[in-house]
Amino acid sequence: MKHCRAIDSNNYWLFCARSQYHFSLHAFPLDPLALFCKSKRTQILSGEFAMRSGLPTLEFDVSKLMIRIEVTLNADPTAISPVVEGIMEMARRLECAAGKEFEIETALREALANAIVHGCKNDPTKKVQCCVGCDEERGMLIVVRDPGAGFDPFAIPDPCNGENVFSNHGRGIYLINQLMDEVKFERNGTEIHMRKY
């Protein structure tokens, strides 16, 4: 995995992550205060695999966003860490959901892993889409979408009951529900919405 960071001619701080299956480029103002004084939102430039018109939508008012991140990644588990690290670094710089970074990072990792393993069946030719938004009043909202057939979240066995305690999988959704303040599923379970105040 290669990481690069640079400042371009428009004074934007750039973060990119490249691997065999993934390329993304994120750009946002170098000075986080510029975000509050000007547009209150960032622009994200997705890489060659981006499908901007098909990205999940955020329920937040775009004009009030401190940050908006749109990422499309191939369903490769090695793409999870650079995407999560990039998102969390931007959130920290802007003090978005300050003090709740551990919960948000863990839930985001679990949601992306579930989308890759279950929604895409570990097929790196398939894409996972992620949108992140943050505003001062409503907190942080993360939406992860996969191209799978979906599932019934209420049919997932409780990992705290009976023999499920000894299972080596099946705790991702439970963890997300414990860590985030609001969790809901859309599009027949192919899209998860997670919110932290």
Phi, psi and omega per residue, in radians:
M1 nan 2.285 3.111
K2 -1.933 2.392 3.070
H3 -2.083 2.539 3.032
C4 -2.481 2.573 3.099
R5 -2.370 2.392 -3.121
A6 -2.744 2.947 3.032
I7 -2.018 2.201 -3.102
D8 -1.564 -3.115 -3.052
S9 -1.200 -0.307 3.126
N10 -1.654 0.277 3.122
N11 1.093 0.661 3.056
Y12 -1.812 2.424 3.077
W13 -1.495 2.236 -3.056
L14 -1.936 2.418 3.026
F15 -2.248 2.249 3.063
C16 -2.394 2.659 3.106
A17 -2.362 2.303 -3.124
R18 -2.291 2.435 2.966
S19 -2.543 -3.003 -3.132
Q20 -1.050 -0.601 -3.026
Y21 -1.952 0.009 -2.964
H22 -2.491 2.415 2.979
F23 -2.530 2.258 3.036
S24 -2.563 2.623 3.111
L25 -2.324 2.219 -3.132
H26 -2.043 2.375 3.113
A27 -2.292 2.366 3.087
F28 -2.673 2.797 -3.077
P29 -0.988 2.417 -3.131
L30 -1.093 -0.671 -3.138
D31 -1.635 1.914 -3.112
P32 -1.004 -0.507 3.138
L33 -1.150 -0.465 3.115
A34 -1.077 -0.500 3.131
L35 -1.102 -0.694 -3.113
F36 -1.351 -0.592 -3.042
C37 -1.437 -0.466 -3.050
K38 -1.865 -1.594 -2.962
S39 -1.717 -0.213 -3.073
K40 1.029 0.386 3.078
R41 -2.693 2.808 3.091
T42 -1.890 2.860 3.006
Q43 -1.953 2.388 3.135
I44 -2.000 2.273 3.090
L45 -1.816 1.889 -3.120
S46 -1.420 2.788 -3.061
G47 -1.376 -2.854 -3.006
E48 -1.079 -0.349 -3.110
F49 -1.669 0.049 -3.041
A50 -1.140 2.505 3.059
M51 -2.198 1.287 -2.966
R52 -0.996 -0.696 -3.076
S53 -1.216 -0.339 -3.101
G54 -1.808 0.187 -3.115
L55 -1.206 2.628 3.089
P56 -1.068 2.691 3.134
T57 -1.725 2.616 3.080
L58 -1.702 2.528 3.139
E59 -1.453 -0.029 -3.120
F60 -1.438 2.706 3.038
D61 -1.254 2.006 -3.043
V62 -1.022 -0.575 -3.101
S63 -1.207 -0.284 -3.120
K64 -1.813 0.053 -3.089
L65 -1.255 2.357 2.972
M66 -1.371 -0.579 -3.080
I67 -2.661 2.491 3.003
R68 -2.427 2.200 -3.103
I69 -2.153 2.315 3.069
E70 -2.195 2.172 -3.112
V71 -2.356 2.392 2.966
T72 -2.117 2.187 -3.123
L73 -2.273 2.658 3.057
N74 -1.232 2.643 -3.085
A75 -1.326 1.154 3.128
D76 -2.134 2.111 -3.113
P77 -0.957 -0.481 -3.140
T78 -1.239 -0.218 3.119
A79 -1.443 -0.259 -3.060
I80 -1.107 -0.911 -3.049
S81 -1.049 -0.856 -3.140
P82 -1.100 -0.615 3.116
V83 -1.174 -0.840 -3.138
V84 -1.093 -0.770 3.140
E85 -1.084 -0.710 3.109
G86 -1.130 -0.784 3.124
I87 -1.106 -0.813 -3.091
M88 -1.183 -0.614 3.115
E89 -1.126 -0.735 3.103
M90 -1.146 -0.716 3.127
A91 -1.098 -0.724 3.118
R92 -1.130 -0.752 -3.126
R93 -1.062 -0.570 -3.115
L94 -1.695 0.058 -3.113
E95 0.963 0.725 3.106
C96 -1.484 2.138 -3.091
A97 0.997 0.775 -3.110
A98 -1.009 2.377 -3.129
G99 1.498 -0.088 -3.108
K100 -2.108 0.315 -3.052
E101 -1.077 -0.689 -3.119
F102 -1.055 -0.828 -3.117
E103 -1.093 -0.765 -3.116
I104 -1.160 -0.798 -3.129
E105 -1.087 -0.759 -3.132
T106 -1.129 -0.783 3.136
A107 -1.113 -0.712 3.121
L108 -1.115 -0.768 3.100
R109 -1.046 -0.776 -3.134
E110 -1.116 -0.762 -3.126
A111 -1.123 -0.752 3.112
L112 -1.155 -0.721 3.108
A113 -1.089 -0.755 3.102
N114 -1.075 -0.734 3.135
A115 -1.101 -0.705 -3.129
I116 -1.251 -0.851 -3.050
V117 -1.290 -0.836 -3.032
H118 -1.634 -0.781 -3.098
G119 -1.294 -0.677 -3.089
C120 -1.836 -0.076 -3.134
K121 0.947 0.649 3.134
N122 1.023 0.483 3.123
D123 -1.615 1.858 -3.061
P124 -1.172 -0.134 3.066
T125 -1.442 -0.187 3.103
K126 -1.603 2.797 -3.044
K127 -2.030 2.524 3.007
V128 -2.018 2.350 -3.132
Q129 -1.945 2.496 -3.116
C130 -2.449 2.295 3.026
C131 -2.153 2.398 3.108
V132 -2.254 2.323 3.081
G133 -2.359 2.603 3.122
C134 -2.516 2.291 2.945
D135 -2.317 2.803 -3.006
E136 -1.115 -0.571 -3.053
E137 -1.513 -0.665 -2.986
R138 -1.847 -0.039 3.100
G139 1.484 -2.592 -3.054
M140 -1.984 2.303 3.102
L141 -2.085 2.274 3.107
I142 -2.143 2.282 3.085
V143 -2.134 2.205 3.095
V144 -2.133 2.261 -3.115
R145 -2.199 2.416 3.048
D146 -2.149 2.850 -3.094
P147 -1.563 0.227 -3.065
G148 -1.234 -3.073 -3.122
A149 -1.385 -0.256 -3.135
G150 1.623 -3.138 -3.126
F151 -2.835 2.942 3.081
D152 -1.714 1.903 -3.093
P153 -1.101 -0.393 3.132
F154 -1.378 -0.207 3.123
A155 -1.566 -0.065 3.125
I156 -1.266 2.205 3.134
P157 -1.093 2.528 3.103
D158 -1.222 2.062 -3.083
P159 -1.234 -0.082 -3.132
C160 -1.722 -0.025 -3.079
N161 -1.904 2.422 2.981
G162 0.862 -2.350 -3.094
E163 -1.158 -0.342 -3.137
N164 -1.080 -0.408 3.129
V165 -1.051 -0.547 -3.079
F166 -1.628 -0.007 3.140
S167 -1.236 2.574 3.137
N168 -1.620 0.181 3.080
H169 -2.644 3.103 3.065
G170 1.635 0.305 -3.117
R171 -1.915 -0.101 -3.061
G172 -1.046 -0.908 -3.118
I173 -1.173 -0.651 3.084
Y174 -1.042 -0.821 3.126
L175 -1.065 -0.788 3.135
I176 -1.017 -0.791 3.135
N177 -1.105 -0.588 3.140
Q178 -1.323 -0.582 -3.025
L179 -1.537 -0.540 -3.076
M180 -1.755 2.735 -3.104
D181 -1.394 -0.582 3.090
E182 -2.391 2.380 3.073
V183 -2.421 2.277 3.037
K184 -2.539 2.710 -3.139
F185 -1.972 2.456 3.115
E186 -2.243 3.003 3.054
R187 0.903 0.884 3.075
N188 1.056 0.521 3.093
G189 1.561 0.038 3.141
T190 -1.519 -0.082 -3.119
E191 -2.351 2.167 3.105
I192 -1.935 2.353 3.088
H193 -1.963 2.127 -3.107
M194 -2.173 2.313 -3.103
R195 -2.266 2.404 3.061
K196 -2.205 2.166 -3.125
Y197 -1.342 nan nan
